[in-house]
Amino acid sequence: MSATARRKTSLTLDAGLLDDARSLGINVSAVADAALERAVSEARRQRWLKENAEAFAAQADWHR
């Protein structure tokens, strides 16, 4: 992971899952970072597809 600014935050997580993760030595912050990165990437992808849908349709029409 790159050296980026870090910010503390508060999350509400399932207590049992959190206990299990800690007992298994899982770095919850790293897991949250990775999941958030995937979610942001997918949301940006979906937004880009929506914003460009008209251009995609026009290109498909042109190819037909």
PDBQT receptor file of N, H, CA, C and O in Angstrom, charges set to zero:
ATOM      1  N   MET A   1       0.855  -1.173   0.000  1.00  0.00    +0.000 N 
ATOM      2  CA  MET A   1       0.000   0.000   0.000  1.00  0.00    +0.000 C 
ATOM      3  C   MET A   1       0.903   1.238   0.000  1.00  0.00    +0.000 C 
ATOM      4  O   MET A   1       1.943   1.246   0.658  1.00  0.00    +0.000 OA
ATOM      5  N   SER A   2       0.517   2.259  -0.719  1.00  0.00    +0.000 N 
ATOM      6  H   SER A   2      -0.328   2.252  -1.254  1.00  0.00    +0.000 HD
ATOM      7  CA  SER A   2       1.325   3.463  -0.793  1.00  0.00    +0.000 C 
ATOM      8  C   SER A   2       1.235   4.257   0.512  1.00  0.00    +0.000 C 
ATOM      9  O   SER A   2       0.317   4.079   1.313  1.00  0.00    +0.000 OA
ATOM     10  N   ALA A   3       2.208   5.128   0.694  1.00  0.00    +0.000 N 
ATOM     11  H   ALA A   3       2.953   5.274   0.044  1.00  0.00    +0.000 HD
ATOM     12  CA  ALA A   3       2.241   5.960   1.904  1.00  0.00    +0.000 C 
ATOM     13  C   ALA A   3       1.268   7.114   1.722  1.00  0.00    +0.000 C 
ATOM     14  O   ALA A   3       1.632   8.155   1.174  1.00  0.00    +0.000 OA
ATOM     15  N   THR A   4       0.052   6.937   2.172  1.00  0.00    +0.000 N 
ATOM     16  H   THR A   4      -0.243   6.091   2.617  1.00  0.00    +0.000 HD
ATOM     17  CA  THR A   4      -0.973   7.969   2.053  1.00  0.00    +0.000 C 
ATOM     18  C   THR A   4      -1.356   8.451   3.437  1.00  0.00    +0.000 C 
ATOM     19  O   THR A   4      -1.073   7.802   4.444  1.00  0.00    +0.000 OA
ATOM     20  N   ALA A   5      -2.003   9.601   3.465  1.00  0.00    +0.000 N 
ATOM     21  H   ALA A   5      -2.233  10.128   2.647  1.00  0.00    +0.000 HD
ATOM     22  CA  ALA A   5      -2.483  10.141   4.740  1.00  0.00    +0.000 C 
ATOM     23  C   ALA A   5      -3.523   9.193   5.315  1.00  0.00    +0.000 C 
ATOM     24  O   ALA A   5      -4.342   8.634   4.585  1.00  0.00    +0.000 OA
ATOM     25  N   ARG A   6      -3.484   9.026   6.579  1.00  0.00    +0.000 N 
ATOM     26  H   ARG A   6      -2.819   9.480   7.172  1.00  0.00    +0.000 HD
ATOM     27  CA  ARG A   6      -4.426   8.146   7.268  1.00  0.00    +0.000 C 
ATOM     28  C   ARG A   6      -5.333   9.002   8.137  1.00  0.00    +0.000 C 
ATOM     29  O   ARG A   6      -4.915  10.052   8.625  1.00  0.00    +0.000 OA
ATOM     30  N   ARG A   7      -6.561   8.567   8.334  1.00  0.00    +0.000 N 
ATOM     31  H   ARG A   7      -6.901   7.714   7.938  1.00  0.00    +0.000 HD
ATOM     32  CA  ARG A   7      -7.502   9.289   9.173  1.00  0.00    +0.000 C 
ATOM     33  C   ARG A   7      -8.249   8.285  10.030  1.00  0.00    +0.000 C 
ATOM     34  O   ARG A   7      -8.733   7.268   9.532  1.00  0.00    +0.000 OA
ATOM     35  N   LYS A   8      -8.338   8.570  11.307  1.00  0.00    +0.000 N 
ATOM     36  H   LYS A   8      -7.945   9.396  11.711  1.00  0.00    +0.000 HD
ATOM     37  CA  LYS A   8      -9.117   7.718  12.207  1.00  0.00    +0.000 C 
ATOM     38  C   LYS A   8     -10.595   7.928  11.925  1.00  0.00    +0.000 C 
ATOM     39  O   LYS A   8     -11.032   9.027  11.584  1.00  0.00    +0.000 OA
ATOM     40  N   THR A   9     -11.351   6.856  12.072  1.00  0.00    +0.000 N 
ATOM     41  H   THR A   9     -10.996   5.962  12.349  1.00  0.00    +0.000 HD
ATOM     42  CA  THR A   9     -12.793   6.930  11.900  1.00  0.00    +0.000 C 
ATOM     43  C   THR A   9     -13.443   5.928  12.843  1.00  0.00    +0.000 C 
ATOM     44  O   THR A   9     -12.761   5.109  13.461  1.00  0.00    +0.000 OA
ATOM     45  N   SER A  10     -14.710   5.996  12.945  1.00  0.00    +0.000 N 
ATOM     46  H   SER A  10     -15.263   6.661  12.444  1.00  0.00    +0.000 HD
ATOM     47  CA  SER A  10     -15.445   5.083  13.801  1.00  0.00    +0.000 C 
ATOM     48  C   SER A  10     -16.362   4.241  12.924  1.00  0.00    +0.000 C 
ATOM     49  O   SER A  10     -17.099   4.769  12.092  1.00  0.00    +0.000 OA
ATOM     50  N   LEU A  11     -16.310   2.930  13.119  1.00  0.00    +0.000 N 
ATOM     51  H   LEU A  11     -15.711   2.501  13.796  1.00  0.00    +0.000 HD
ATOM     52  CA  LEU A  11     -17.167   2.010  12.380  1.00  0.00    +0.000 C 
ATOM     53  C   LEU A  11     -17.986   1.198  13.365  1.00  0.00    +0.000 C 
ATOM     54  O   LEU A  11     -17.547   0.926  14.483  1.00  0.00    +0.000 OA
ATOM     55  N   THR A  12     -19.150   0.823  12.950  1.00  0.00    +0.000 N 
ATOM     56  H   THR A  12     -19.507   1.043  12.043  1.00  0.00    +0.000 HD
ATOM     57  CA  THR A  12     -19.957  -0.095  13.738  1.00  0.00    +0.000 C 
ATOM     58  C   THR A  12     -19.943  -1.425  13.001  1.00  0.00    +0.000 C 
ATOM     59  O   THR A  12     -20.439  -1.532  11.879  1.00  0.00    +0.000 OA
ATOM     60  N   LEU A  13     -19.370  -2.438  13.642  1.00  0.00    +0.000 N 
ATOM     61  H   LEU A  13     -18.967  -2.351  14.554  1.00  0.00    +0.000 HD
ATOM     62  CA  LEU A  13     -19.221  -3.746  13.022  1.00  0.00    +0.000 C 
ATOM     63  C   LEU A  13     -19.883  -4.809  13.872  1.00  0.00    +0.000 C 
ATOM     64  O   LEU A  13     -20.095  -4.623  15.070  1.00  0.00    +0.000 OA
ATOM     65  N   ASP A  14     -20.205  -5.919  13.244  1.00  0.00    +0.000 N 
ATOM     66  H   ASP A  14     -20.033  -6.070  12.271  1.00  0.00    +0.000 HD
ATOM     67  CA  ASP A  14     -20.761  -7.054  13.957  1.00  0.00    +0.000 C 
ATOM     68  C   ASP A  14     -19.758  -7.502  15.021  1.00  0.00    +0.000 C 
ATOM     69  O   ASP A  14     -18.614  -7.829  14.704  1.00  0.00    +0.000 OA
ATOM     70  N   ALA A  15     -20.188  -7.516  16.279  1.00  0.00    +0.000 N 
ATOM     71  H   ALA A  15     -21.117  -7.250  16.537  1.00  0.00    +0.000 HD
ATOM     72  CA  ALA A  15     -19.290  -7.805  17.398  1.00  0.00    +0.000 C 
ATOM     73  C   ALA A  15     -18.662  -9.189  17.287  1.00  0.00    +0.000 C 
ATOM     74  O   ALA A  15     -17.470  -9.351  17.549  1.00  0.00    +0.000 OA
ATOM     75  N   GLY A  16     -19.446 -10.180  16.904  1.00  0.00    +0.000 N 
ATOM     76  H   GLY A  16     -20.414 -10.049  16.691  1.00  0.00    +0.000 HD
ATOM     77  CA  GLY A  16     -18.917 -11.532  16.782  1.00  0.00    +0.000 C 
ATOM     78  C   GLY A  16     -17.858 -11.640  15.702  1.00  0.00    +0.000 C 
ATOM     79  O   GLY A  16     -16.824 -12.280  15.894  1.00  0.00    +0.000 OA
ATOM     80  N   LEU A  17     -18.123 -11.002  14.551  1.00  0.00    +0.000 N 
ATOM     81  H   LEU A  17     -18.962 -10.482  14.395  1.00  0.00    +0.000 HD
ATOM     82  CA  LEU A  17     -17.145 -11.021  13.468  1.00  0.00    +0.000 C 
ATOM     83  C   LEU A  17     -15.870 -10.299  13.865  1.00  0.00    +0.000 C 
ATOM     84  O   LEU A  17     -14.769 -10.751  13.553  1.00  0.00    +0.000 OA
ATOM     85  N   LEU A  18     -16.022  -9.178  14.552  1.00  0.00    +0.000 N 
ATOM     86  H   LEU A  18     -16.917  -8.811  14.805  1.00  0.00    +0.000 HD
ATOM     87  CA  LEU A  18     -14.857  -8.438  14.996  1.00  0.00    +0.000 C 
ATOM     88  C   LEU A  18     -14.025  -9.258  15.978  1.00  0.00    +0.000 C 
ATOM     89  O   LEU A  18     -12.798  -9.286  15.880  1.00  0.00    +0.000 OA
ATOM     90  N   ASP A  19     -14.683  -9.921  16.919  1.00  0.00    +0.000 N 
ATOM     91  H   ASP A  19     -15.679  -9.898  16.999  1.00  0.00    +0.000 HD
ATOM     92  CA  ASP A  19     -13.972 -10.783  17.866  1.00  0.00    +0.000 C 
ATOM     93  C   ASP A  19     -13.254 -11.914  17.136  1.00  0.00    +0.000 C 
ATOM     94  O   ASP A  19     -12.099 -12.215  17.437  1.00  0.00    +0.000 OA
ATOM     95  N   ASP A  20     -13.937 -12.543  16.175  1.00  0.00    +0.000 N 
ATOM     96  H   ASP A  20     -14.875 -12.298  15.930  1.00  0.00    +0.000 HD
ATOM     97  CA  ASP A  20     -13.328 -13.628  15.409  1.00  0.00    +0.000 C 
ATOM     98  C   ASP A  20     -12.114 -13.128  14.626  1.00  0.00    +0.000 C 
ATOM     99  O   ASP A  20     -11.066 -13.774  14.610  1.00  0.00    +0.000 OA
ATOM    100  N   ALA A  21     -12.265 -11.984  13.983  1.00  0.00    +0.000 N 
ATOM    101  H   ALA A  21     -13.116 -11.459  13.996  1.00  0.00    +0.000 HD
ATOM    102  CA  ALA A  21     -11.163 -11.425  13.200  1.00  0.00    +0.000 C 
ATOM    103  C   ALA A  21      -9.955 -11.160  14.094  1.00  0.00    +0.000 C 
ATOM    104  O   ALA A  21      -8.828 -11.511  13.745  1.00  0.00    +0.000 OA
ATOM    105  N   ARG A  22     -10.190 -10.551  15.226  1.00  0.00    +0.000 N 
ATOM    106  H   ARG A  22     -11.105 -10.266  15.510  1.00  0.00    +0.000 HD
ATOM    107  CA  ARG A  22      -9.081 -10.266  16.146  1.00  0.00    +0.000 C 
ATOM    108  C   ARG A  22      -8.418 -11.545  16.632  1.00  0.00    +0.000 C 
ATOM    109  O   ARG A  22      -7.192 -11.619  16.711  1.00  0.00    +0.000 OA
ATOM    110  N   SER A  23      -9.227 -12.564  16.962  1.00  0.00    +0.000 N 
ATOM    111  H   SER A  23     -10.223 -12.505  16.898  1.00  0.00    +0.000 HD
ATOM    112  CA  SER A  23      -8.652 -13.818  17.462  1.00  0.00    +0.000 C 
ATOM    113  C   SER A  23      -7.864 -14.544  16.375  1.00  0.00    +0.000 C 
ATOM    114  O   SER A  23      -6.971 -15.336  16.677  1.00  0.00    +0.000 OA
ATOM    115  N   LEU A  24      -8.192 -14.277  15.113  1.00  0.00    +0.000 N 
ATOM    116  H   LEU A  24      -8.917 -13.634  14.867  1.00  0.00    +0.000 HD
ATOM    117  CA  LEU A  24      -7.483 -14.891  13.996  1.00  0.00    +0.000 C 
ATOM    118  C   LEU A  24      -6.313 -14.042  13.504  1.00  0.00    +0.000 C 
ATOM    119  O   LEU A  24      -5.614 -14.421  12.564  1.00  0.00    +0.000 OA
ATOM    120  N   GLY A  25      -6.107 -12.907  14.137  1.00  0.00    +0.000 N 
ATOM    121  H   GLY A  25      -6.675 -12.599  14.900  1.00  0.00    +0.000 HD
ATOM    122  CA  GLY A  25      -4.995 -12.031  13.762  1.00  0.00    +0.000 C 
ATOM    123  C   GLY A  25      -5.228 -11.252  12.482  1.00  0.00    +0.000 C 
ATOM    124  O   GLY A  25      -4.283 -10.813  11.828  1.00  0.00    +0.000 OA
ATOM    125  N   ILE A  26      -6.489 -11.085  12.131  1.00  0.00    +0.000 N 
ATOM    126  H   ILE A  26      -7.258 -11.442  12.663  1.00  0.00    +0.000 HD
ATOM    127  CA  ILE A  26      -6.818 -10.334  10.919  1.00  0.00    +0.000 C 
ATOM    128  C   ILE A  26      -6.715  -8.843  11.215  1.00  0.00    +0.000 C 
ATOM    129  O   ILE A  26      -7.256  -8.356  12.207  1.00  0.00    +0.000 OA
ATOM    130  N   ASN A  27      -6.012  -8.123  10.339  1.00  0.00    +0.000 N 
ATOM    131  H   ASN A  27      -5.572  -8.519   9.533  1.00  0.00    +0.000 HD
ATOM    132  CA  ASN A  27      -5.877  -6.677  10.458  1.00  0.00    +0.000 C 
ATOM    133  C   ASN A  27      -7.156  -6.049   9.912  1.00  0.00    +0.000 C 
ATOM    134  O   ASN A  27      -7.315  -5.900   8.700  1.00  0.00    +0.000 OA
ATOM    135  N   VAL A  28      -8.047  -5.689  10.794  1.00  0.00    +0.000 N 
ATOM    136  H   VAL A  28      -7.919  -5.810  11.778  1.00  0.00    +0.000 HD
ATOM    137  CA  VAL A  28      -9.366  -5.173  10.406  1.00  0.00    +0.000 C 
ATOM    138  C   VAL A  28      -9.233  -3.876   9.612  1.00  0.00    +0.000 C 
ATOM    139  O   VAL A  28      -9.991  -3.657   8.668  1.00  0.00    +0.000 OA
ATOM    140  N   SER A  29      -8.300  -3.029   9.971  1.00  0.00    +0.000 N 
ATOM    141  H   SER A  29      -7.684  -3.207  10.738  1.00  0.00    +0.000 HD
ATOM    142  CA  SER A  29      -8.104  -1.782   9.225  1.00  0.00    +0.000 C 
ATOM    143  C   SER A  29      -7.680  -2.058   7.794  1.00  0.00    +0.000 C 
ATOM    144  O   SER A  29      -8.162  -1.405   6.869  1.00  0.00    +0.000 OA
ATOM    145  N   ALA A  30      -6.785  -3.017   7.599  1.00  0.00    +0.000 N 
ATOM    146  H   ALA A  30      -6.393  -3.548   8.351  1.00  0.00    +0.000 HD
ATOM    147  CA  ALA A  30      -6.330  -3.355   6.249  1.00  0.00    +0.000 C 
ATOM    148  C   ALA A  30      -7.468  -3.944   5.429  1.00  0.00    +0.000 C 
ATOM    149  O   ALA A  30      -7.605  -3.641   4.243  1.00  0.00    +0.000 OA
ATOM    150  N   VAL A  31      -8.283  -4.783   6.055  1.00  0.00    +0.000 N 
ATOM    151  H   VAL A  31      -8.172  -5.029   7.018  1.00  0.00    +0.000 HD
ATOM    152  CA  VAL A  31      -9.428  -5.366   5.360  1.00  0.00    +0.000 C 
ATOM    153  C   VAL A  31     -10.426  -4.265   4.981  1.00  0.00    +0.000 C 
ATOM    154  O   VAL A  31     -10.950  -4.256   3.867  1.00  0.00    +0.000 OA
ATOM    155  N   ALA A  32     -10.681  -3.349   5.899  1.00  0.00    +0.000 N 
ATOM    156  H   ALA A  32     -10.255  -3.356   6.804  1.00  0.00    +0.000 HD
ATOM    157  CA  ALA A  32     -11.605  -2.247   5.622  1.00  0.00    +0.000 C 
ATOM    158  C   ALA A  32     -11.063  -1.366   4.499  1.00  0.00    +0.000 C 
ATOM    159  O   ALA A  32     -11.817  -0.958   3.614  1.00  0.00    +0.000 OA
ATOM    160  N   ASP A  33      -9.768  -1.069   4.527  1.00  0.00    +0.000 N 
ATOM    161  H   ASP A  33      -9.156  -1.400   5.245  1.00  0.00    +0.000 HD
ATOM    162  CA  ASP A  33      -9.151  -0.276   3.457  1.00  0.00    +0.000 C 
ATOM    163  C   ASP A  33      -9.334  -0.952   2.104  1.00  0.00    +0.000 C 
ATOM    164  O   ASP A  33      -9.728  -0.308   1.132  1.00  0.00    +0.000 OA
ATOM    165  N   ALA A  34      -9.049  -2.241   2.041  1.00  0.00    +0.000 N 
ATOM    166  H   ALA A  34      -8.729  -2.764   2.830  1.00  0.00    +0.000 HD
ATOM    167  CA  ALA A  34      -9.150  -2.970   0.776  1.00  0.00    +0.000 C 
ATOM    168  C   ALA A  34     -10.593  -3.009   0.280  1.00  0.00    +0.000 C 
ATOM    169  O   ALA A  34     -10.851  -2.810  -0.907  1.00  0.00    +0.000 OA
ATOM    170  N   ALA A  35     -11.529  -3.266   1.187  1.00  0.00    +0.000 N 
ATOM    171  H   ALA A  35     -11.320  -3.428   2.151  1.00  0.00    +0.000 HD
ATOM    172  CA  ALA A  35     -12.941  -3.319   0.799  1.00  0.00    +0.000 C 
ATOM    173  C   ALA A  35     -13.430  -1.950   0.341  1.00  0.00    +0.000 C 
ATOM    174  O   ALA A  35     -14.176  -1.849  -0.633  1.00  0.00    +0.000 OA
ATOM    175  N   LEU A  36     -13.014  -0.904   1.037  1.00  0.00    +0.000 N 
ATOM    176  H   LEU A  36     -12.408  -0.986   1.828  1.00  0.00    +0.000 HD
ATOM    177  CA  LEU A  36     -13.416   0.453   0.653  1.00  0.00    +0.000 C 
ATOM    178  C   LEU A  36     -12.823   0.827  -0.695  1.00  0.00    +0.000 C 
ATOM    179  O   LEU A  36     -13.487   1.466  -1.511  1.00  0.00    +0.000 OA
ATOM    180  N   GLU A  37     -11.581   0.433  -0.933  1.00  0.00    +0.000 N 
ATOM    181  H   GLU A  37     -11.041  -0.086  -0.271  1.00  0.00    +0.000 HD
ATOM    182  CA  GLU A  37     -10.948   0.708  -2.223  1.00  0.00    +0.000 C 
ATOM    183  C   GLU A  37     -11.712   0.033  -3.358  1.00  0.00    +0.000 C 
ATOM    184  O   GLU A  37     -11.935   0.643  -4.404  1.00  0.00    +0.000 OA
ATOM    185  N   ARG A  38     -12.114  -1.221  -3.161  1.00  0.00    +0.000 N 
ATOM    186  H   ARG A  38     -11.933  -1.717  -2.312  1.00  0.00    +0.000 HD
ATOM    187  CA  ARG A  38     -12.897  -1.930  -4.177  1.00  0.00    +0.000 C 
ATOM    188  C   ARG A  38     -14.256  -1.265  -4.385  1.00  0.00    +0.000 C 
ATOM    189  O   ARG A  38     -14.702  -1.108  -5.522  1.00  0.00    +0.000 OA
ATOM    190  N   ALA A  39     -14.910  -0.878  -3.301  1.00  0.00    +0.000 N 
ATOM    191  H   ALA A  39     -14.547  -1.006  -2.378  1.00  0.00    +0.000 HD
ATOM    192  CA  ALA A  39     -16.234  -0.257  -3.404  1.00  0.00    +0.000 C 
ATOM    193  C   ALA A  39     -16.163   1.083  -4.131  1.00  0.00    +0.000 C 
ATOM    194  O   ALA A  39     -17.016   1.383  -4.967  1.00  0.00    +0.000 OA
ATOM    195  N   VAL A  40     -15.152   1.885  -3.817  1.00  0.00    +0.000 N 
ATOM    196  H   VAL A  40     -14.459   1.641  -3.138  1.00  0.00    +0.000 HD
ATOM    197  CA  VAL A  40     -14.985   3.184  -4.484  1.00  0.00    +0.000 C 
ATOM    198  C   VAL A  40     -14.684   2.976  -5.963  1.00  0.00    +0.000 C 
ATOM    199  O   VAL A  40     -15.240   3.670  -6.815  1.00  0.00    +0.000 OA
ATOM    200  N   SER A  41     -13.811   2.030  -6.270  1.00  0.00    +0.000 N 
ATOM    201  H   SER A  41     -13.359   1.467  -5.578  1.00  0.00    +0.000 HD
ATOM    202  CA  SER A  41     -13.469   1.737  -7.665  1.00  0.00    +0.000 C 
ATOM    203  C   SER A  41     -14.698   1.311  -8.452  1.00  0.00    +0.000 C 
ATOM    204  O   SER A  41     -14.916   1.777  -9.570  1.00  0.00    +0.000 OA
ATOM    205  N   GLU A  42     -15.498   0.431  -7.876  1.00  0.00    +0.000 N 
ATOM    206  H   GLU A  42     -15.322   0.052  -6.968  1.00  0.00    +0.000 HD
ATOM    207  CA  GLU A  42     -16.709  -0.039  -8.560  1.00  0.00    +0.000 C 
ATOM    208  C   GLU A  42     -17.728   1.093  -8.714  1.00  0.00    +0.000 C 
ATOM    209  O   GLU A  42     -18.376   1.196  -9.756  1.00  0.00    +0.000 OA
ATOM    210  N   ALA A  43     -17.878   1.935  -7.705  1.00  0.00    +0.000 N 
ATOM    211  H   ALA A  43     -17.351   1.852  -6.859  1.00  0.00    +0.000 HD
ATOM    212  CA  ALA A  43     -18.815   3.058  -7.797  1.00  0.00    +0.000 C 
ATOM    213  C   ALA A  43     -18.372   4.037  -8.885  1.00  0.00    +0.000 C 
ATOM    214  O   ALA A  43     -19.202   4.554  -9.632  1.00  0.00    +0.000 OA
ATOM    215  N   ARG A  44     -17.064   4.290  -8.974  1.00  0.00    +0.000 N 
ATOM    216  H   ARG A  44     -16.389   3.870  -8.367  1.00  0.00    +0.000 HD
ATOM    217  CA  ARG A  44     -16.557   5.170 -10.039  1.00  0.00    +0.000 C 
ATOM    218  C   ARG A  44     -16.798   4.554 -11.408  1.00  0.00    +0.000 C 
ATOM    219  O   ARG A  44     -17.176   5.248 -12.352  1.00  0.00    +0.000 OA
ATOM    220  N   ARG A  45     -16.577   3.240 -11.512  1.00  0.00    +0.000 N 
ATOM    221  H   ARG A  45     -16.270   2.677 -10.745  1.00  0.00    +0.000 HD
ATOM    222  CA  ARG A  45     -16.806   2.538 -12.774  1.00  0.00    +0.000 C 
ATOM    223  C   ARG A  45     -18.270   2.647 -13.181  1.00  0.00    +0.000 C 
ATOM    224  O   ARG A  45     -18.564   2.952 -14.337  1.00  0.00    +0.000 OA
ATOM    225  N   GLN A  46     -19.188   2.404 -12.257  1.00  0.00    +0.000 N 
ATOM    226  H   GLN A  46     -18.949   2.156 -11.318  1.00  0.00    +0.000 HD
ATOM    227  CA  GLN A  46     -20.609   2.486 -12.557  1.00  0.00    +0.000 C 
ATOM    228  C   GLN A  46     -21.000   3.910 -12.965  1.00  0.00    +0.000 C 
ATOM    229  O   GLN A  46     -21.784   4.099 -13.895  1.00  0.00    +0.000 OA
ATOM    230  N   ARG A  47     -20.454   4.901 -12.272  1.00  0.00    +0.000 N 
ATOM    231  H   ARG A  47     -19.817   4.747 -11.516  1.00  0.00    +0.000 HD
ATOM    232  CA  ARG A  47     -20.755   6.295 -12.614  1.00  0.00    +0.000 C 
ATOM    233  C   ARG A  47     -20.265   6.614 -14.028  1.00  0.00    +0.000 C 
ATOM    234  O   ARG A  47     -20.974   7.248 -14.809  1.00  0.00    +0.000 OA
ATOM    235  N   TRP A  48     -19.035   6.164 -14.353  1.00  0.00    +0.000 N 
ATOM    236  H   TRP A  48     -18.459   5.648 -13.719  1.00  0.00    +0.000 HD
ATOM    237  CA  TRP A  48     -18.465   6.414 -15.666  1.00  0.00    +0.000 C 
ATOM    238  C   TRP A  48     -19.316   5.764 -16.749  1.00  0.00    +0.000 C 
ATOM    239  O   TRP A  48     -19.589   6.379 -17.779  1.00  0.00    +0.000 OA
ATOM    240  N   LEU A  49     -19.739   4.514 -16.518  1.00  0.00    +0.000 N 
ATOM    241  H   LEU A  49     -19.517   4.014 -15.680  1.00  0.00    +0.000 HD
ATOM    242  CA  LEU A  49     -20.586   3.829 -17.487  1.00  0.00    +0.000 C 
ATOM    243  C   LEU A  49     -21.901   4.582 -17.699  1.00  0.00    +0.000 C 
ATOM    244  O   LEU A  49     -22.358   4.732 -18.831  1.00  0.00    +0.000 OA
ATOM    245  N   LYS A  50     -22.501   5.051 -16.612  1.00  0.00    +0.000 N 
ATOM    246  H   LYS A  50     -22.129   4.928 -15.692  1.00  0.00    +0.000 HD
ATOM    247  CA  LYS A  50     -23.761   5.787 -16.708  1.00  0.00    +0.000 C 
ATOM    248  C   LYS A  50     -23.569   7.110 -17.452  1.00  0.00    +0.000 C 
ATOM    249  O   LYS A  50     -24.375   7.477 -18.307  1.00  0.00    +0.000 OA
ATOM    250  N   GLU A  51     -22.480   7.825 -17.110  1.00  0.00    +0.000 N 
ATOM    251  H   GLU A  51     -21.825   7.527 -16.416  1.00  0.00    +0.000 HD
ATOM    252  CA  GLU A  51     -22.218   9.116 -17.741  1.00  0.00    +0.000 C 
ATOM    253  C   GLU A  51     -21.925   8.970 -19.236  1.00  0.00    +0.000 C 
ATOM    254  O   GLU A  51     -22.164   9.901 -20.005  1.00  0.00    +0.000 OA
ATOM    255  N   ASN A  52     -21.414   7.820 -19.650  1.00  0.00    +0.000 N 
ATOM    256  H   ASN A  52     -21.220   7.064 -19.025  1.00  0.00    +0.000 HD
ATOM    257  CA  ASN A  52     -21.022   7.613 -21.042  1.00  0.00    +0.000 C 
ATOM    258  C   ASN A  52     -21.957   6.690 -21.808  1.00  0.00    +0.000 C 
ATOM    259  O   ASN A  52     -21.658   6.307 -22.939  1.00  0.00    +0.000 OA
ATOM    260  N   ALA A  53     -23.079   6.333 -21.208  1.00  0.00    +0.000 N 
ATOM    261  H   ALA A  53     -23.322   6.644 -20.290  1.00  0.00    +0.000 HD
ATOM    262  CA  ALA A  53     -24.014   5.408 -21.843  1.00  0.00    +0.000 C 
ATOM    263  C   ALA A  53     -24.504   5.932 -23.191  1.00  0.00    +0.000 C 
ATOM    264  O   ALA A  53     -24.651   5.165 -24.142  1.00  0.00    +0.000 OA
ATOM    265  N   GLU A  54     -24.752   7.217 -23.271  1.00  0.00    +0.000 N 
ATOM    266  H   GLU A  54     -24.633   7.841 -22.499  1.00  0.00    +0.000 HD
ATOM    267  CA  GLU A  54     -25.244   7.794 -24.524  1.00  0.00    +0.000 C 
ATOM    268  C   GLU A  54     -24.206   7.657 -25.631  1.00  0.00    +0.000 C 
ATOM    269  O   GLU A  54     -24.548   7.343 -26.771  1.00  0.00    +0.000 OA
ATOM    270  N   ALA A  55     -22.952   7.889 -25.302  1.00  0.00    +0.000 N 
ATOM    271  H   ALA A  55     -22.674   8.144 -24.376  1.00  0.00    +0.000 HD
ATOM    272  CA  ALA A  55     -21.880   7.754 -26.291  1.00  0.00    +0.000 C 
ATOM    273  C   ALA A  55     -21.729   6.300 -26.724  1.00  0.00    +0.000 C 
ATOM    274  O   ALA A  55     -21.497   6.022 -27.901  1.00  0.00    +0.000 OA
ATOM    275  N   PHE A  56     -21.858   5.374 -25.778  1.00  0.00    +0.000 N 
ATOM    276  H   PHE A  56     -22.046   5.600 -24.822  1.00  0.00    +0.000 HD
ATOM    277  CA  PHE A  56     -21.775   3.953 -26.123  1.00  0.00    +0.000 C 
ATOM    278  C   PHE A  56     -22.905   3.567 -27.074  1.00  0.00    +0.000 C 
ATOM    279  O   PHE A  56     -22.694   2.834 -28.040  1.00  0.00    +0.000 OA
ATOM    280  N   ALA A  57     -24.097   4.065 -26.791  1.00  0.00    +0.000 N 
ATOM    281  H   ALA A  57     -24.269   4.660 -26.006  1.00  0.00    +0.000 HD
ATOM    282  CA  ALA A  57     -25.248   3.756 -27.638  1.00  0.00    +0.000 C 
ATOM    283  C   ALA A  57     -25.047   4.346 -29.039  1.00  0.00    +0.000 C 
ATOM    284  O   ALA A  57     -25.350   3.691 -30.036  1.00  0.00    +0.000 OA
ATOM    285  N   ALA A  58     -24.545   5.564 -29.114  1.00  0.00    +0.000 N 
ATOM    286  H   ALA A  58     -24.299   6.096 -28.304  1.00  0.00    +0.000 HD
ATOM    287  CA  ALA A  58     -24.311   6.195 -30.405  1.00  0.00    +0.000 C 
ATOM    288  C   ALA A  58     -23.257   5.419 -31.205  1.00  0.00    +0.000 C 
ATOM    289  O   ALA A  58     -23.390   5.256 -32.418  1.00  0.00    +0.000 OA
ATOM    290  N   GLN A  59     -22.230   4.950 -30.533  1.00  0.00    +0.000 N 
ATOM    291  H   GLN A  59     -22.122   5.082 -29.547  1.00  0.00    +0.000 HD
ATOM    292  CA  GLN A  59     -21.200   4.184 -31.218  1.00  0.00    +0.000 C 
ATOM    293  C   GLN A  59     -21.776   2.847 -31.711  1.00  0.00    +0.000 C 
ATOM    294  O   GLN A  59     -21.475   2.407 -32.821  1.00  0.00    +0.000 OA
ATOM    295  N   ALA A  60     -22.591   2.221 -30.891  1.00  0.00    +0.000 N 
ATOM    296  H   ALA A  60     -22.836   2.578 -29.990  1.00  0.00    +0.000 HD
ATOM    297  CA  ALA A  60     -23.213   0.961 -31.303  1.00  0.00    +0.000 C 
ATOM    298  C   ALA A  60     -24.113   1.170 -32.521  1.00  0.00    +0.000 C 
ATOM    299  O   ALA A  60     -24.133   0.353 -33.441  1.00  0.00    +0.000 OA
ATOM    300  N   ASP A  61     -24.860   2.283 -32.509  1.00  0.00    +0.000 N 
ATOM    301  H   ASP A  61     -24.844   2.947 -31.761  1.00  0.00    +0.000 HD
ATOM    302  CA  ASP A  61     -25.707   2.613 -33.658  1.00  0.00    +0.000 C 
ATOM    303  C   ASP A  61     -24.875   2.819 -34.910  1.00  0.00    +0.000 C 
ATOM    304  O   ASP A  61     -25.238   2.346 -35.987  1.00  0.00    +0.000 OA
ATOM    305  N   TRP A  62     -23.753   3.527 -34.771  1.00  0.00    +0.000 N 
ATOM    306  H   TRP A  62     -23.458   3.911 -33.896  1.00  0.00    +0.000 HD
ATOM    307  CA  TRP A  62     -22.872   3.801 -35.905  1.00  0.00    +0.000 C 
ATOM    308  C   TRP A  62     -22.330   2.489 -36.497  1.00  0.00    +0.000 C 
ATOM    309  O   TRP A  62     -22.212   2.354 -37.715  1.00  0.00    +0.000 OA
ATOM    310  N   HIS A  63     -22.003   1.524 -35.618  1.00  0.00    +0.000 N 
ATOM    311  H   HIS A  63     -22.099   1.634 -34.629  1.00  0.00    +0.000 HD
ATOM    312  CA  HIS A  63     -21.462   0.251 -36.102  1.00  0.00    +0.000 C 
ATOM    313  C   HIS A  63     -22.518  -0.574 -36.826  1.00  0.00    +0.000 C 
ATOM    314  O   HIS A  63     -22.192  -1.377 -37.701  1.00  0.00    +0.000 OA
ATOM    315  N   ARG A  64     -23.768  -0.379 -36.464  1.00  0.00    +0.000 N 
ATOM    316  H   ARG A  64     -24.032   0.273 -35.753  1.00  0.00    +0.000 HD
ATOM    317  CA  ARG A  64     -24.851  -1.104 -37.135  1.00  0.00    +0.000 C 
ATOM    318  C   ARG A  64     -25.073  -0.500 -38.478  1.00  0.00    +0.000 C 
ATOM    319  O   ARG A  64     -25.943  -0.954 -39.222  1.00  0.00    +0.000 OA
TER     320      ARG A  64
